[in-house]
Amino acid sequence: MLLVTEPFQPVVESFAPTVGMASYPAVTVPHPVSTLDDESLQKLATTVIDEAVARLTAV
């Protein structure tokens, strides 16, 4: 499972087939995250945690 910011999602979609995956399990978050403080990162994490867990545990 990959956590990726919005501008990089097309790269993931185009690269996945080259490594033999029709799609790669990814969760997309708003860009940028590097400028967020700890509190803002925690809030962002709470908005995607359920989706991330679902993708990590999918069979």
N, CA, C and O atoms as a DFTB+ gen file, in Angstrom:
236 C
 N C O
     1  1       0.846      -1.160       0.000
     2  2       0.000       0.000       0.000
     3  2       0.890       1.221       0.000
     4  3       1.888       1.296       0.718
     5  1       0.509       2.156      -0.810
     6  2       1.294       3.371      -0.981
     7  2       0.473       4.576      -0.549
     8  3      -0.709       4.684      -0.872
     9  1       1.105       5.467       0.175
    10  2       0.500       6.746       0.525
    11  2       1.160       7.782      -0.358
    12  3       2.376       7.965      -0.309
    13  1       0.361       8.463      -1.167
    14  2       0.917       9.361      -2.181
    15  2       0.119      10.660      -2.216
    16  3      -1.087      10.662      -1.964
    17  1       0.792      11.757      -2.527
    18  2       0.074      13.016      -2.673
    19  2      -0.491      13.133      -4.086
    20  3      -0.001      12.501      -5.023
    21  1      -1.519      13.946      -4.216
    22  2      -2.298      14.048      -5.457
    23  2      -1.470      14.188      -6.740
    24  3      -1.763      13.492      -7.712
    25  1      -0.458      15.047      -6.788
    26  2       0.258      15.200      -8.061
    27  2       0.973      13.929      -8.526
    28  3       1.271      13.786      -9.712
    29  1       1.248      13.010      -7.601
    30  2       1.992      11.808      -7.946
    31  2       1.103      10.602      -8.261
    32  3       1.609       9.551      -8.656
    33  1      -0.194      10.741      -8.094
    34  2      -1.107       9.635      -8.385
    35  2      -1.005       9.177      -9.844
    36  3      -1.001       7.969     -10.083
    37  1      -0.924      10.072     -10.827
    38  2      -0.778       9.599     -12.204
    39  2       0.498       8.777     -12.431
    40  3       0.508       7.868     -13.260
    41  1       1.554       9.089     -11.709
    42  2       2.790       8.314     -11.824
    43  2       2.551       6.892     -11.326
    44  3       2.990       5.926     -11.950
    45  1       1.861       6.770     -10.214
    46  2       1.546       5.452      -9.668
    47  2       0.712       4.662     -10.670
    48  3       0.988       3.490     -10.929
    49  1      -0.305       5.304     -11.231
    50  2      -1.183       4.625     -12.183
    51  2      -0.441       4.175     -13.435
    52  3      -0.732       3.108     -13.975
    53  1       0.507       4.970     -13.899
    54  2       1.239       4.585     -15.108
    55  2       2.343       3.580     -14.807
    56  3       2.711       2.795     -15.681
    57  1       2.874       3.588     -13.594
    58  2       3.968       2.687     -13.248
    59  2       3.483       1.303     -12.828
    60  3       4.174       0.313     -13.066
    61  1       2.329       1.220     -12.218
    62  2       1.827      -0.060     -11.703
    63  2       1.872      -1.181     -12.741
    64  3       2.352      -2.269     -12.425
    65  1       1.396      -0.961     -13.959
    66  2       1.447      -2.043     -14.946
    67  2       2.875      -2.492     -15.292
    68  3       3.080      -3.647     -15.665
    69  1       3.842      -1.612     -15.175
    70  2       5.213      -1.990     -15.519
    71  2       5.821      -2.950     -14.500
    72  3       6.822      -3.608     -14.784
    73  1       5.220      -3.030     -13.325
    74  2       5.681      -3.989     -12.315
    75  2       4.690      -5.139     -12.150
    76  3       4.699      -5.849     -11.145
    77  1       3.837      -5.305     -13.162
    78  2       2.923      -6.436     -13.183
    79  2       1.660      -6.290     -12.360
    80  3       1.029      -7.287     -12.008
    81  1       1.286      -5.071     -12.053
    82  2       0.067      -4.856     -11.276
    83  2      -0.862      -3.958     -12.085
    84  3      -0.475      -2.873     -12.519
    85  1      -2.085      -4.421     -12.281
    86  2      -3.050      -3.603     -13.020
    87  2      -3.289      -2.286     -12.290
    88  3      -3.443      -1.233     -12.908
    89  1      -3.316      -2.368     -10.994
    90  2      -3.423      -1.161     -10.176
    91  2      -2.651      -1.426      -8.886
    92  3      -2.518      -2.570      -8.450
    93  1      -2.164      -0.390      -8.305
    94  2      -1.394      -0.506      -7.074
    95  2      -2.228       0.080      -5.956
    96  3      -2.760       1.180      -6.105
    97  1      -2.362      -0.623      -4.832
    98  2      -3.184      -0.102      -3.743
    99  2      -2.568       1.169      -3.154
   100  3      -1.546       1.123      -2.471
   101  1      -3.203       2.284      -3.430
   102  2      -2.677       3.567      -2.980
   103  2      -3.778       4.406      -2.341
   104  3      -4.944       4.343      -2.729
   105  1      -3.377       5.178      -1.368
   106  2      -4.258       6.164      -0.746
   107  2      -3.672       7.526      -1.097
   108  3      -2.488       7.784      -0.885
   109  1      -4.516       8.380      -1.631
   110  2      -4.061       9.695      -2.072
   111  2      -4.461      10.766      -1.064
   112  3      -5.592      10.800      -0.579
   113  1      -3.505      11.636      -0.764
   114  2      -3.750      12.749       0.160
   115  2      -3.425      14.056      -0.551
   116  3      -2.709      14.055      -1.552
   117  1      -3.943      15.168      -0.043
   118  2      -3.657      16.469      -0.651
   119  2      -2.161      16.802      -0.599
   120  3      -1.431      16.355       0.285
   121  1      -1.753      17.574      -1.546
   122  2      -0.358      18.014      -1.656
   123  2      -0.274      19.485      -1.266
   124  3      -1.190      20.242      -1.588
   125  1       0.749      19.907      -0.611
   126  2       1.887      19.165      -0.086
   127  2       1.652      18.750       1.367
   128  3       0.796      19.308       2.054
   129  1       2.411      17.778       1.815
   130  2       2.348      17.400       3.228
   131  2       3.612      17.816       3.969
   132  3       3.618      17.873       5.199
   133  1       4.669      18.104       3.243
   134  2       5.949      18.429       3.885
   135  2       5.901      19.713       4.702
   136  3       6.739      19.923       5.580
   137  1       4.938      20.560       4.423
   138  2       4.856      21.828       5.156
   139  2       3.873      21.779       6.324
   140  3       3.702      22.767       7.039
   141  1       3.230      20.631       6.515
   142  2       2.254      20.507       7.600
   143  2       2.956      20.288       8.931
   144  3       3.986      19.618       9.002
   145  1       2.388      20.857       9.979
   146  2       2.937      20.622      11.307
   147  2       2.379      19.298      11.840
   148  3       1.521      18.682      11.206
   149  1       2.863      18.869      12.991
   150  2       2.465      17.575      13.547
   151  2       0.955      17.454      13.737
   152  3       0.365      16.417      13.431
   153  1       0.335      18.516      14.241
   154  2      -1.108      18.483      14.478
   155  2      -1.873      18.317      13.160
   156  3      -2.829      17.545      13.089
   157  1      -1.458      19.028      12.136
   158  2      -2.123      18.936      10.841
   159  2      -1.910      17.562      10.208
   160  3      -2.818      17.016       9.582
   161  1      -0.713      17.008      10.371
   162  2      -0.457      15.660       9.858
   163  2      -1.322      14.625      10.566
   164  3      -1.824      13.690       9.942
   165  1      -1.491      14.801      11.869
   166  2      -2.342      13.883      12.642
   167  2      -3.786      13.962      12.148
   168  3      -4.443      12.933      11.989
   169  1      -4.277      15.158      11.909
   170  2      -5.641      15.327      11.399
   171  2      -5.783      14.682      10.029
   172  3      -6.786      14.023       9.755
   173  1      -4.791      14.864       9.168
   174  2      -4.817      14.246       7.844
   175  2      -4.821      12.726       7.966
   176  3      -5.571      12.043       7.269
   177  1      -3.992      12.209       8.842
   178  2      -3.922      10.760       9.041
   179  2      -5.266      10.183       9.467
   180  3      -5.649       9.102       9.019
   181  1      -5.976      10.892      10.320
   182  2      -7.266      10.368      10.772
   183  2      -8.290      10.325       9.641
   184  3      -9.250       9.558       9.707
   185  1      -8.097      11.134       8.611
   186  2      -9.053      11.124       7.497
   187  2      -8.799       9.980       6.523
   188  3      -9.689       9.623       5.751
   189  1      -7.597       9.397       6.545
   190  2      -7.285       8.334       5.582
   191  2      -6.997       6.989       6.230
   192  3      -6.788       6.006       5.519
   193  1      -6.980       6.915       7.546
   194  2      -6.585       5.681       8.214
   195  2      -7.492       4.504       7.862
   196  3      -7.001       3.395       7.648
   197  1      -8.786       4.720       7.800
   198  2      -9.694       3.615       7.493
   199  2      -9.443       3.071       6.089
   200  3      -9.437       1.857       5.883
   201  1      -9.238       3.953       5.139
   202  2      -8.952       3.514       3.770
   203  2      -7.607       2.787       3.706
   204  3      -7.484       1.775       3.015
   205  1      -6.618       3.285       4.407
   206  2      -5.301       2.642       4.414
   207  2      -5.379       1.248       5.004
   208  3      -4.820       0.306       4.442
   209  1      -6.057       1.102       6.121
   210  2      -6.204      -0.213       6.753
   211  2      -6.950      -1.159       5.814
   212  3      -6.572      -2.322       5.678
   213  1      -7.997      -0.673       5.173
   214  2      -8.762      -1.509       4.243
   215  2      -7.864      -2.007       3.106
   216  3      -7.936      -3.177       2.731
   217  1      -7.044      -1.153       2.574
   218  2      -6.155      -1.553       1.484
   219  2      -5.060      -2.499       1.964
   220  3      -4.656      -3.402       1.232
   221  1      -4.583      -2.300       3.173
   222  2      -3.547      -3.174       3.725
   223  2      -4.072      -4.560       4.060
   224  3      -3.315      -5.531       4.042
   225  1      -5.335      -4.660       4.361
   226  2      -5.893      -5.950       4.791
   227  2      -6.753      -6.611       3.733
   228  3      -7.335      -7.665       3.988
   229  1      -6.847      -6.024       2.560
   230  2      -7.646      -6.616       1.473
   231  2      -6.973      -7.889       0.972
   232  3      -5.747      -7.995       0.917
   233  1      -7.808      -8.837       0.615
   234  2      -7.272     -10.092       0.061
   235  2      -7.549     -10.221      -1.402
   236  3      -7.166     -11.216      -2.017
